Structure formats: C-alpha cells, structure tokens
C-alpha cells in the first residue's frame, strides 16, 4: 500500500463512558478516520453492514471515513478509551473497520496518551507534534496487522512480561533467553523479528516513556526521574534521553509545560 499522508487532526481525547452508555454519533457516517484504544471495560461497535466488533481493554479499532455504526456498553460495564479522529490524503488505511491487539500495547497506549495530552494542552505548534505521534500510531497499526505468527510472540511472553514488569530495575538482559528456554542467539533473532527492536532498545523505550510521564507532572527533579526509571546516574540518563527524544529532559519538559504563547 502507499504511504499514508496525514492532512489534519480533528479531535483527540480520553473519554470514560458509563455502564449502559449508547452513542449514535456515527449512526449517519463518520466524517473523519478514527483510531480508538480501549483502556478499561468494553463496548460493542455495531456497524451498518451488520458486523459487530467487541472492543475490550488493550484492543484497538480503526474506523475509516464513512463508517456507519453505533456504540454500546453492557449494562454493568463502562468503557474508558482514547480516540483520535484525523484526515488522510488519497484514501484510508483499510477499506473496512478493523480491530486488533497491538504487538506493542504499552508503546501504543503511551503514544496515543502523549498525543491526547499534546492536543489538550494546545502548546505552540501542537498540531505538528500531534501529527508526528499519529504517524507512530499508524506505523504500529500497520505493523500489528502484518505481525509474525502468534506462536512466536507466545514463546517470548515470559521475557516480555519480565521486561514490562522490571524495566526500571537493574538486571542482566542476558538472563532473558533462559526465561524462554532459548539459546541467546535464537532469542535475540526471534525477539527482533517479533518486536522490531532489541531487548536493550525495548527496555530503553519503556524507561524513556516512564520518564516522559513523570516529566509531564512537573513534580520531580531530573535526578528523581532518572532513579525512578532505572538510571542511578542522572548525567547518563540525560544523555540517553537526548539520544532518544532529541532534547534533554529539561528542554523536553519546557516544551511540554510552557504556556501557549500564540494568540
């Protein structure tokens, strides 16, 4: 397929729907493409074609422009989710709505959460920054729908779960192959084929994502954030952050938290 070109973002928000919630906002038709990420709870998406998709925590829905549907929660379950509506040049990503579970759910959720925050804060040039985050989401969406066989990801599950739970701790990454009963060489090759990054890059991404979350609060010093993210040396943390994000932690915080100076 051709590389998608984002022309604009219409909306990005986080919304908590109560149990029994029903929405007919798109009962006529969607006027923008949309990506929905389910954080908690669940909801039915009933499309005009007669198809029904059940979105639960961790699932993603892509709905192309023109999609016709209603959304409904079960009587006893609410639905916390994030949505971004956007425009593309030259058609959609897929002709029909699709739902899937990202192969990097934490990365997907953090990227969309950062997009929603940037959109809500409305700092200078926020649209440009939001579109950058949206391209990352589109990349993760397309990658997930062309993912390797699920049994490969399942074999790596022990290592991935350990990384997700202990990324802020000091431990030897060479111990990960043992968790999966694999040789180090085969483990590294399979890990990269499934997650498209090395274990070192995977852990670094989780650490920097946590650092960004802490920077957004404006309540912690650089040294405190470094320690909370598994970097006992604040100077080394700042170097890694700059290599990853293109700005030092303090510069990144100023860009995120500066008041909007545009008229």
C-alpha positions as a printed NumPy array, in Angstrom:
array([[  0.   ,   0.   ,   0.   ],
       [  1.014,   3.628,  -0.45 ],
       [  2.439,   5.547,   2.478],
       [ -0.483,   7.31 ,   4.22 ],
       [ -0.329,  11.097,   4.368],
       [ -1.996,  12.785,   7.354],
       [ -3.517,  16.135,   6.391],
       [ -5.132,  17.119,   9.696],
       [ -6.319,  16.004,  13.127],
       [ -9.886,  16.847,  14.09 ],
       [-10.047,  15.501,  17.639],
       [ -8.001,  13.677,  20.245],
       [ -9.468,  12.907,  23.649],
       [ -9.826,  10.482,  26.534],
       [-13.406,   9.591,  27.425],
       [-14.998,   7.486,  30.166],
       [-18.397,   6.091,  29.181],
       [-20.67 ,   4.833,  31.999],
       [-22.246,   1.359,  32.079],
       [-25.094,   1.071,  29.603],
       [-23.808,   4.022,  27.541],
       [-25.1  ,   4.222,  23.961],
       [-23.685,   6.541,  21.297],
       [-25.2  ,   7.151,  17.869],
       [-22.715,   9.907,  16.99 ],
       [-21.703,   7.997,  13.857],
       [-25.112,   6.499,  13.029],
       [-25.174,   8.625,   9.863],
       [-21.495,   8.329,   8.92 ],
       [-18.006,   9.136,  10.17 ],
       [-16.636,  12.39 ,   8.729],
       [-13.034,  11.502,   9.656],
       [-10.89 ,   8.415,  10.024],
       [-10.65 ,   7.262,  13.63 ],
       [ -8.448,   5.19 ,  15.916],
       [ -9.913,   4.082,  19.265],
       [ -7.89 ,   2.441,  22.036],
       [ -9.736,   0.662,  24.869],
       [ -8.121,   1.277,  28.274],
       [-10.684,  -0.317,  30.598],
       [-14.047,  -2.008,  30.253],
       [-15.611,  -2.979,  26.949],
       [-18.091,  -1.875,  24.291],
       [-19.887,  -3.21 ,  21.209],
       [-19.459,  -1.459,  17.873],
       [-22.412,  -2.337,  15.629],
       [-21.84 ,  -1.365,  12.009],
       [-24.414,  -0.627,   9.325],
       [-23.177,  -3.649,   7.387],
       [-24.461,  -5.885,  10.191],
       [-20.993,  -6.606,  11.518],
       [-20.308,  -6.258,  15.274],
       [-16.895,  -5.731,  16.865],
       [-16.344,  -6.219,  20.604],
       [-13.641,  -3.889,  21.942],
       [-12.041,  -4.798,  25.279],
       [ -9.136,  -3.394,  27.292],
       [ -5.99 ,  -3.343,  25.152],
       [ -7.858,  -3.552,  21.822],
       [ -7.659,  -1.001,  19.018],
       [-10.31 ,  -0.094,  16.453],
       [ -9.589,   1.639,  13.158],
       [-12.734,   3.031,  11.501],
       [-12.329,   4.627,   8.059],
       [-14.149,   7.759,   6.993],
       [-17.746,   6.99 ,   6.061],
       [-18.114,   4.165,   8.589],
       [-21.65 ,   3.878,   9.96 ],
       [-22.102,   2.44 ,  13.446],
       [-23.41 ,   2.801,  16.979],
       [-21.515,   2.074,  20.191],
       [-22.924,   0.478,  23.33 ],
       [-21.611,  -0.663,  26.7  ],
       [-23.068,  -3.59 ,  28.589],
       [-25.379,  -2.563,  31.475],
       [-22.784,  -3.461,  34.109],
       [-19.553,  -2.385,  32.352],
       [-18.249,   1.082,  31.482],
       [-15.753,   1.941,  28.758],
       [-12.632,   4.083,  29.249],
       [-10.962,   4.817,  25.93 ],
       [ -8.902,   7.275,  23.905],
       [ -9.789,   8.418,  20.395],
       [ -8.063,  10.356,  17.639],
       [-10.013,  11.471,  14.553],
       [ -7.98 ,  12.536,  11.529],
       [ -7.912,  13.112,   7.773],
       [ -5.783,  11.3  ,   5.196],
       [ -4.934,  12.166,   1.615],
       [ -5.711,   9.544,  -1.009],
       [ -7.978,   7.139,   0.855],
       [ -7.878,   5.238,   4.114],
       [ -5.59 ,   2.704,   5.716],
       [ -8.109,  -0.114,   5.13 ],
       [-11.446,  -0.114,   3.301],
       [-13.346,  -1.637,   6.237],
       [-13.208,  -1.203,  10.025],
       [-10.663,  -3.476,  11.713],
       [ -9.943,  -4.29 ,  15.346],
       [ -6.751,  -5.794,  16.685],
       [ -4.491,  -6.106,  19.712],
       [ -1.192,  -4.21 ,  19.215],
       [  2.003,  -6.233,  19.296],
       [  3.432,  -3.444,  21.492],
       [  0.39 ,  -2.422,  23.596],
       [  2.318,  -0.303,  26.098],
       [  4.036,   1.6  ,  23.307],
       [  0.704,   2.122,  21.519],
       [ -1.062,   3.354,  24.654],
       [  1.787,   5.682,  25.632],
       [  1.997,   7.165,  22.147],
       [ -1.73 ,   7.845,  21.996],
       [ -1.734,   9.203,  25.562],
       [  1.053,  11.631,  24.646],
       [ -0.878,  12.683,  21.532],
       [ -4.023,  13.307,  23.596],
       [ -2.035,  15.31 ,  26.151],
       [ -0.398,  17.451,  23.464],
       [ -3.767,  18.059,  21.806],
       [ -5.372,  19.042,  25.102],
       [ -2.506,  21.307,  26.21 ],
       [ -2.538,  23.268,  22.907],
       [  1.063,  24.445,  23.222],
       [  2.624,  26.241,  20.231],
       [  2.728,  24.047,  17.111],
       [  0.775,  21.339,  18.888],
       [ -0.801,  20.116,  15.635],
       [  2.596,  19.341,  14.13 ],
       [  3.647,  17.393,  17.214],
       [  0.331,  15.532,  17.344],
       [  0.62 ,  14.534,  13.699],
       [  4.077,  13.141,  14.454],
       [  2.618,  10.959,  17.207],
       [ -0.223,   9.925,  14.886],
       [  2.26 ,   8.658,  12.304],
       [  3.785,   6.487,  15.034],
       [  0.32 ,   5.068,  15.806],
       [ -0.325,   4.362,  12.136],
       [  3.026,   2.602,  11.899],
       [  2.185,   0.431,  14.931],
       [ -1.261,  -0.292,  13.49 ],
       [  0.078,  -1.39 ,  10.106],
       [  2.849,  -3.405,  11.745],
       [  0.446,  -5.239,  14.047],
       [ -1.742,  -6.302,  11.143],
       [  1.301,  -7.778,   9.419],
       [  2.749,  -9.355,  12.562],
       [  4.689, -12.636,  12.729],
       [  2.946, -15.886,  13.703],
       [  1.329, -15.593,  17.162],
       [  3.202, -18.631,  18.45 ],
       [  6.452, -16.666,  18.157],
       [  5.123, -13.894,  20.383],
       [  3.8  , -16.513,  22.804],
       [  7.231, -18.137,  23.118],
       [  8.697, -14.741,  24.008],
       [  5.939, -13.936,  26.509],
       [  7.977, -14.759,  29.662],
       [ 10.779, -12.39 ,  28.633],
       [  8.412,  -9.655,  27.541],
       [  6.361,  -9.883,  30.734],
       [  9.54 ,  -9.665,  32.783],
       [ 10.747,  -6.615,  30.848],
       [  7.37 ,  -4.9  ,  31.227],
       [  7.329,  -5.511,  34.985],
       [ 11.   ,  -4.818,  35.785],
       [ 12.24 ,  -2.351,  33.139],
       [ 13.114,   0.189,  35.841],
       [ 15.343,  -2.287,  37.686],
       [ 18.979,  -3.26 ,  37.132],
       [ 19.197,  -6.808,  35.791],
       [ 21.258,  -8.634,  33.197],
       [ 19.425,  -8.837,  29.876],
       [ 21.399, -11.989,  29.131],
       [ 19.118, -13.794,  31.589],
       [ 16.083, -13.302,  29.33 ],
       [ 16.769, -16.215,  26.924],
       [ 16.714, -18.602,  29.894],
       [ 13.167, -17.486,  30.745],
       [ 12.1  , -18.632,  27.274],
       [ 14.272, -21.773,  27.167],
       [ 16.139, -20.471,  24.116],
       [ 19.737, -20.022,  23.114],
       [ 20.897, -16.367,  23.294],
       [ 21.414, -16.182,  19.53 ],
       [ 17.979, -17.56 ,  18.626],
       [ 16.309, -15.45 ,  21.333],
       [ 17.815, -12.202,  20.011],
       [ 16.836, -13.041,  16.435],
       [ 13.266, -14.024,  17.342],
       [ 12.815, -11.048,  19.694],
       [ 13.81 ,  -8.609,  16.961],
       [ 11.571, -10.279,  14.363],
       [  8.538, -10.037,  16.665],
       [  9.061,  -6.664,  18.364],
       [ 11.195,  -4.944,  15.719],
       [ 13.739,  -3.882,  18.312],
       [ 16.383,  -5.485,  20.509],
       [ 15.792,  -6.19 ,  24.224],
       [ 18.103,  -3.251,  25.011],
       [ 16.003,  -0.929,  22.836],
       [ 12.767,  -2.34 ,  24.257],
       [ 13.83 ,  -1.654,  27.855],
       [ 15.186,   1.801,  26.963],
       [ 11.906,   2.745,  25.276],
       [  9.913,   1.742,  28.371],
       [ 12.261,   3.714,  30.618],
       [ 12.091,   6.849,  28.482],
       [  8.307,   6.562,  28.2  ],
       [  8.107,   6.454,  32.003],
       [ 10.441,   9.453,  32.169],
       [  8.167,  11.42 ,  29.844],
       [  5.162,  10.585,  32.029],
       [  6.997,  11.844,  35.125],
       [  8.196,  14.979,  33.326],
       [  4.595,  15.762,  32.388],
       [  3.65 ,  16.006,  36.068],
       [  6.202,  18.768,  36.678],
       [  6.658,  17.424,  40.221],
       [ 10.012,  15.626,  40.079],
       [ 13.634,  16.619,  39.646],
       [ 15.74 ,  15.137,  36.857],
       [ 17.661,  13.077,  39.438],
       [ 14.415,  11.679,  40.895],
       [ 13.103,  10.792,  37.438],
       [ 16.407,   9.157,  36.478],
       [ 16.344,   6.959,  39.592],
       [ 12.686,   6.032,  39.09 ],
       [ 13.445,   4.919,  35.534],
       [ 16.415,   2.71 ,  36.375],
       [ 19.254,   5.191,  35.827],
       [ 21.243,   5.825,  39.033],
       [ 23.442,   8.349,  37.163],
       [ 21.373,  11.438,  36.181],
       [ 24.024,  12.555,  33.659],
       [ 23.877,   9.215,  31.841],
       [ 20.082,   9.325,  31.944],
       [ 20.135,  12.785,  30.353],
       [ 22.411,  11.545,  27.567],
       [ 20.18 ,   8.556,  26.833],
       [ 17.069,  10.756,  26.92 ],
       [ 18.638,  13.233,  24.493],
       [ 19.684,  10.449,  22.124],
       [ 16.141,   9.079,  22.147],
       [ 13.983,  12.225,  22.167],
       [ 16.299,  14.785,  20.539],
       [ 16.104,  17.09 ,  23.563],
       [ 17.463,  16.992,  27.096],
       [ 14.924,  16.152,  29.832],
       [ 14.77 ,  19.78 ,  30.987],
       [ 14.322,  21.06 ,  27.418],
       [ 11.617,  18.475,  26.752],
       [  9.786,  19.466,  29.94 ],
       [  9.905,  23.158,  28.987],
       [  8.41 ,  22.375,  25.578],
       [  5.639,  20.284,  27.102],
       [  4.758,  22.528,  30.009],
       [  5.353,  26.001,  28.566],
       [  2.217,  28.141,  28.352],
       [  0.73 ,  28.694,  24.915],
       [  2.132,  31.993,  23.663],
       [  0.151,  32.007,  20.417],
       [ -2.779,  34.411,  20.114]])
